[in-house]
Amino acid sequence: MDRITLATGEETYELEVEGRTIRIVTRDADESLSRLFDLRDTHAWDDESPLTDADVAVVVRRLLESAGTRSQPIEIVGVAPGAAQAFPNEGRISVSSVEPTSFSLPGSPNGLAFQMNEQGDGSLWAVGAARVPLGSEGMWWIVNQFIDALEDPGRAARWSRVLVLGTTLGGPAVQASLEMGGWGGVGIVWRQLDNGLVGDVVAVHQLTYERAESWLAILRPFRDRLVAERAHRQRLRPARTAEKWVRAIERWSVPQAG
């Protein structure tokens, strides 16, 4: 268990533990984290024997120790709840599975429906005359972005977008922008993204300030629950990639001086 080898050309780490090897999916992480290790699809050693909770705890501990010796910030997602009990105060660990949840927020002309799966990934739909799928992202990320925007809508309205959702890498994506409405409230406008280009409006939510506060009253306790359950706080790759494209298009469209 003394060496961690990055498999050339693959986003995979091979970790040797007492003569057995485990392969762990890894990628660059978000925000201030430089490396993400994802155990959600890692269920067995190379000899096909299953990983027990004790095995997972050993793997997690060695990954954390390795990060410490290399001064490399990391996060480990998909740790089984039983294994995570060995690290009650470790903020770099996210648990899988979590309890799936569905709920909705009322709005005009559309409501907003949320669904979270056992992995902690969320999907959104605009619900009105029809049910319009908006895409997916990590549920913690979705909820946190909405809370930030609705707590200070005047500031959020100056952003190009408050949230980007994606479905598959290179596939459909949408972005949400917050606009201050002439009716004395807040508007959330969802627009299509096509390879970074902003397209047609697919859904609109018009919220009075009182309705925005009622959304916050639902979202804040739910975020607290996500934190308590140690749901992951990482962006999903389709959403992150779609936002990179739109940011690149915005940079290219800025006139160059001189």
N, C-alpha and C positions, 0 to 999 in steps of 0.2 A: 504494500500500500504506500510505497515511498515515491511513486512517480505518477505524474499526470501527463499524458501525451495527447496533443492535439492531432487528430487524424487529418493528414494533409488533404486539402481540397474538400473536406467535409466539416460540417458544424457538429462535430462529435468529439467528446473527450473519452479516452479509455483510461479507466482507473483500475489499477491492479491491487487486489486485496487478498493477502494470504494465498496466493496462487490462483485466484479466480479474478476474472476481469468483468467490469461492468461498463457499458457504453451509455454515455449521458449526452443528450442533445444540449447544445450550448449556442448562445448568440450574444451579440452586443446588447446590453441592457439600456434602459431609458434613464433619463434625468442624470443624476450624479453616479449611477451604478455603471461600472465598466463591463461587467460580465454577468450573464444570466445562465443558470443551470436549471434545466427543466426535467424533472423526474416523472412527469405525468404519464409518459409512455414507457417508462423503465420499470419492468416488473420481474426481471430474471437476470441471473448471471449468464456468462457466455456458455456455461455448461447446461443451461436451461433450467437450473434449479431456481425456485422462486425466491424472491427477496422477502425476508421477514421484516417486521418493524425494527427489530434489533439491528438487522443488516443495514436498513436505510439510515438508522441513527448513526451507525459507524461511518457510512459514506458521507453523510451530511457533516459530521464532525471533522472528517479529514478534509473535506472541501473548504470548510471555514478556516481550519488551521493553515491550509495551503494559501488561502487568500491573505491570512495574517502575515505569513512569512514573506509573501510577495508584495505586501502593501497594496493589494488589489481589491477594490470594493466589488462585492458580488451580491446577488440575490439568488436564492434557491426556491423554486416553485414546485408545487406538486408533491410536497412531503406528506406522507400518510399521517392522519391524526394521531395514531398510536406512536409513531416515531417522533412526531413533533412534541410530544409530552416531555421528551428529554431536553427540550430547549424552550422552557416556558417564557423566557424573557428575551429571546433572540428575534430581533426585528427584521433580520434578513431572510427569514423563512416564511413561506406562504404555504397554507395547508390545502390539500385536495384529497377527498372531495368536501365541498360545502353543501349546505342545504339549498336545493333549487327553489327559486322564488319567482312569482309573477305578481305584478300590481300595475295599476294605471293611475294617471294624473288627468283630471278633467280639464278641458280647455275649449276654446272656440276659434275657428270652426272645427278643430280637431282635438281630440285627446291624445295622450301619449302613453303607450303600453310598453312595459318593461318585462323582460323575461331573463332570468339568470340560470345557467345550467350548473351542474355539479363541479365544473372546473372553475367557476367564478367568472365566466365570460357572459356578457350581456348582449341582448338583441333588443332593438327598438322598432315600434310600429307607430305610425300616425293613424289614429282611429277616428273616422268620421263617417261620411257616406260610404266610404270604402276603407279597407285595411291596407295601408301602404307600408311595405317593409322599408326601413331606413338603413339597416345594416347592423354591424356588430362591433364591439370593442370590449375591453375589460370592464366589468361592471363598476369596480371602484373608480376607474378613470371616468366613466360616463357620469356617475353620480357626483363625483368631486367637481368636475367641470361645470355641471349645472348649478351646483351650490355656489361656486365662485362667481358665476355670471349673474345669478339672480340676487346675490347679496349686494352687488354693486353694479346694477344694470347700466348706469351712465358710463362707467369705465368700460364695461364689456362691450358696449355698442361701438366703441372705437376700435375694437379688434376686427381683423378680417374674418375671423371665425372663432367660435367657442368650442367646437367639437367636430371631429371628422370620424365617420363610420365607414368601414369597409366590409366586403363580403368574402372575396377571395383575392389573392395576390394578382394584381393586374385586372381585376374584375370591377363590377359596379361599386361606386362609392358616393357618399353624400357629405355635405358639410352643413353645419348649422351656424347661422349668424344671428346676433341679437340686435334688434332695432327698436328704437324708442318710438312708440305709436302716437299718432295724433289724437287717439281716443283717450289718452291719459293712462297709458299702460306700457307693457313690454311685448314686443313681437319676437317670436323665434321663427326664422325662415330657413327652410331646408332646400338646398339646391344640389342638383346632380354635379358630379365631378367626372370628367372624361379625360384621362391621362393628364390630370392637373388643371384642365380648363373648366371653369365654372359654367354650368349650363342652366337648364330650366329649373324653375321652382317646382318641387314635388309635394310640399306640405307647408302649412303655416299654422302657428299657434299664436293667438292674441290673448294676452293675459292682462287683466287689471292688476294694479299693485297688490290688491287684497288677494287675488288668485295666485300671484307669484309668491306671496307669503305662505299661502296654504300649500303650495308645492314644496317650499322649503321646510315646512313643518313635517312633511312626509319624508323628504329626502335626507334630512340631517340625522334622524334616528336610524335610518337604514344604513347610512354610511358608518355610523357607530357600530352597527351590527357587523358590517363587513370587516371592520377593524378587529372586533372582538373574535370573529371566526377566523381571522388571519387569512382572508381571501387575498388573492394575488393583486398587486398594484401595478402590473406591467401592461403596456399597450399591446394589443394584438398586431401582428405583423401586417395584415392587409390595411388596417386603419393607419398605422404608422407610415407605411409606404405611400399610401394615397396622399397623406399630408406632406410628405417630402416632395412629391411631384408638384403639388399646388404651390408650395413655397418656392420651388425652383422656377416655375412659370412666373411667379410674381417678381422674382429677382431679375429674370431675363427681360421682363416687360418694362423695367425701370429705365428711363432714358439715361444714357451714359454722358457724363460731362465732357465737354471739350472736343 
